[in-house]
């Protein structure tokens, strides 16, 4: 990684670009660029995530980003292939223990318990469905119950025309 970092640094200097200028142009923290150029891979938590920054930096410097990424991949393969399986398993056990210890937190009676937030979209959806059901029920009831006014108006129209019979007991 140091060779790749030195290559990036030499290219930047030959192009007459300062580290601050490159940092501003790429919108990448100068700390990251300095550590890349120094080959200090331990400064990064996510080694795989740094690959995109390396490609962007190489492109900015006028280098072929794919070639630089390939060199970085070679470094990663070399670096990770030297880690033994037992070390990987041990690190995973340690990480699992840390996760378990995080979940077993002791709280005092004065600790404020954060309540789970309800998704606003769910609430809106719920009330929309309830409203739609209510509207459908009202329309259905309105269609099924005959209106007295309508019947009365029809009878009055028939009376005016003389088309009705009076029923008497």
C-alpha positions as CSV (number, residue, x, y, z in Angstrom):
1,X,0.0,0.0,0.0
2,X,2.9,2.3,0.7
3,X,4.1,2.0,-3.0
4,X,0.6,2.9,-4.2
5,X,0.4,5.8,-1.8
6,X,3.8,7.1,-2.9
7,X,2.8,6.8,-6.5
8,X,-0.3,8.9,-5.8
9,X,1.7,11.5,-3.9
10,X,4.3,11.8,-6.6
11,X,1.7,12.2,-9.3
12,X,-0.1,14.9,-7.2
13,X,3.2,16.8,-6.7
14,X,4.1,16.5,-10.4
15,X,0.7,17.9,-11.3
16,X,1.4,20.9,-9.0
17,X,-1.6,20.2,-6.8
18,X,-1.5,20.7,-3.0
19,X,-3.2,18.2,-0.7
20,X,-5.7,20.9,0.4
21,X,-6.6,21.7,-3.2
22,X,-7.2,18.1,-4.0
23,X,-9.2,17.7,-0.8
24,X,-11.4,20.7,-1.7
25,X,-11.9,19.6,-5.3
26,X,-12.8,16.0,-4.5
27,X,-14.7,16.9,-1.3
28,X,-12.7,14.3,0.6
29,X,-11.1,15.1,3.9
30,X,-7.4,16.0,3.7
31,X,-6.8,13.5,6.5
32,X,-8.0,10.7,4.2
33,X,-5.8,11.8,1.3
34,X,-2.7,12.2,3.6
35,X,-3.2,8.7,5.0
36,X,-3.7,7.2,1.5
37,X,-0.5,8.8,0.3
38,X,1.3,7.6,3.4
39,X,0.0,4.1,2.9
40,X,-1.5,4.1,6.4
41,X,-4.4,1.7,5.8
42,X,-4.9,1.3,9.6
43,X,-6.3,4.8,9.7
44,X,-9.5,3.6,8.0
45,X,-12.3,1.6,9.7
46,X,-13.8,0.5,6.4
47,X,-10.9,-0.6,4.1
48,X,-13.3,-1.6,1.3
49,X,-15.1,1.7,1.4
50,X,-11.9,3.6,0.8
51,X,-11.6,1.9,-2.7
52,X,-14.0,4.4,-4.2
53,X,-12.1,7.3,-2.8
54,X,-8.8,5.9,-4.2
55,X,-10.5,5.6,-7.7
56,X,-11.8,9.2,-7.5
57,X,-8.4,10.4,-6.4
58,X,-6.6,8.5,-9.2
59,X,-9.1,9.9,-11.8
60,X,-8.5,13.4,-10.4
61,X,-4.8,13.0,-10.8
62,X,-5.1,11.9,-14.4
63,X,-4.4,8.2,-13.7
64,X,-6.4,5.2,-14.9
65,X,-8.7,4.6,-11.9
66,X,-9.2,0.9,-12.8
67,X,-5.4,0.2,-12.8
68,X,-5.1,2.0,-9.4
69,X,-8.1,0.0,-8.1
70,X,-6.5,-3.2,-9.3
71,X,-3.3,-2.4,-7.4
72,X,-5.4,-1.7,-4.3
73,X,-7.2,-5.0,-4.7
74,X,-3.9,-6.8,-5.0
75,X,-2.9,-5.2,-1.7
76,X,-6.1,-6.2,0.0
77,X,-5.8,-9.8,-1.2
78,X,-2.2,-9.9,0.0
79,X,-3.1,-8.3,3.3
80,X,-6.2,-10.4,4.0
81,X,-4.6,-13.7,2.9
82,X,-2.1,-13.3,5.7
83,X,-4.7,-13.4,8.3
84,X,-5.1,-16.9,9.7
85,X,-8.5,-18.5,10.0
86,X,-8.1,-18.9,13.7
87,X,-7.5,-15.1,14.0
88,X,-10.7,-14.4,12.0
89,X,-12.7,-16.8,14.2
90,X,-11.3,-15.2,17.3
91,X,-12.1,-11.7,16.1
92,X,-15.7,-12.8,15.3
93,X,-16.1,-14.4,18.8
94,X,-14.9,-11.1,20.3
95,X,-17.3,-9.1,18.2
96,X,-20.2,-11.4,19.2
97,X,-19.3,-11.0,22.9
98,X,-19.3,-7.2,22.5
99,X,-22.7,-7.3,20.9
100,X,-24.0,-9.5,23.7
101,X,-22.6,-7.2,26.4
102,X,-24.2,-4.2,24.7
103,X,-27.6,-5.8,24.8
104,X,-27.3,-6.5,28.6
105,X,-27.5,-2.9,29.8
106,X,-28.5,-2.2,33.4
107,X,-30.7,0.8,33.8
108,X,-31.7,2.7,36.9
109,X,-35.3,3.4,37.8
110,X,-34.6,7.0,36.8
111,X,-33.5,6.1,33.3
112,X,-35.9,7.5,30.6
113,X,-37.1,4.7,28.4
114,X,-37.4,5.7,24.8
115,X,-40.6,4.6,23.3
116,X,-40.7,3.1,19.9
117,X,-41.8,5.7,17.4
118,X,-44.8,4.9,15.2
119,X,-44.2,5.4,11.5
120,X,-46.2,8.4,10.3
121,X,-46.9,6.8,7.0
122,X,-48.6,3.8,8.7
123,X,-50.8,6.2,10.7
124,X,-51.8,8.1,7.6
125,X,-52.5,4.8,5.8
126,X,-54.6,3.5,8.7
127,X,-56.8,6.6,8.9
128,X,-57.2,6.7,5.1
129,X,-58.4,3.1,5.0
130,X,-60.8,3.8,7.9
131,X,-62.1,6.9,6.1
132,X,-62.6,5.0,2.9
133,X,-64.5,2.2,4.7
134,X,-66.7,4.8,6.3
135,X,-67.5,6.5,3.0
136,X,-68.3,3.1,1.4
137,X,-70.7,2.2,4.2
138,X,-72.5,5.6,4.0
139,X,-72.9,5.3,0.2
140,X,-74.1,1.7,0.5
141,X,-76.7,2.6,3.2
142,X,-77.8,5.6,1.1
143,X,-78.4,3.4,-1.9
144,X,-80.2,0.6,0.0
145,X,-82.6,2.7,2.1
146,X,-85.4,4.1,-0.1
147,X,-86.0,7.7,0.3
148,X,-89.4,8.8,1.5
149,X,-89.2,12.1,-0.3
150,X,-88.6,10.4,-3.6
151,X,-91.7,8.1,-3.1
152,X,-93.8,11.1,-1.9
153,X,-92.8,13.2,-4.9
154,X,-93.7,10.3,-7.3
155,X,-97.1,10.0,-5.6
156,X,-97.7,13.7,-5.9
157,X,-96.8,13.6,-9.6
158,X,-99.2,10.8,-10.1
159,X,-101.9,12.7,-8.2
160,X,-101.4,15.7,-10.4
161,X,-101.8,13.5,-13.5
162,X,-104.7,11.6,-12.1
163,X,-102.9,8.3,-12.4
164,X,-103.4,7.1,-8.9
165,X,-106.0,5.3,-6.9
166,X,-107.1,6.1,-3.4
167,X,-107.2,3.2,-1.1
168,X,-109.9,3.3,1.5
169,X,-110.6,0.9,4.3
